[in-house]
Amino acid sequence: MRGDQQLREALEDFIRLSATRDGTQIAAALNRILELERQLGEDAPPMLRHYLERRSYQKALDFLNSGRPETETPQCGH
């Protein structure tokens, strides 16, 4: 799915750039993630939405790379 690949790349960029401490590039990468998050359809996996809403970007990336069931739902009460 093209949207998943774009989100995966944006998450990877953000995580990589976070180590550089370059505020301008980090902000641009974060804005890209937020834009892609807004574009998610209602059929987006609940776990992916959960991770993105809580800005758990490494977990979101892990989820995208894991092949976990898209029907899995958060179990933390949120």
Protein Blocks (a to p, Z undefined) as FASTA:
>chain_A
ZZlmmmmmmmmmmmmmmmnopaklmmmmmmmmmmmmmmpcfkbcfklmmmmmnopaklmm
mmmmnopafkbccfehZZ
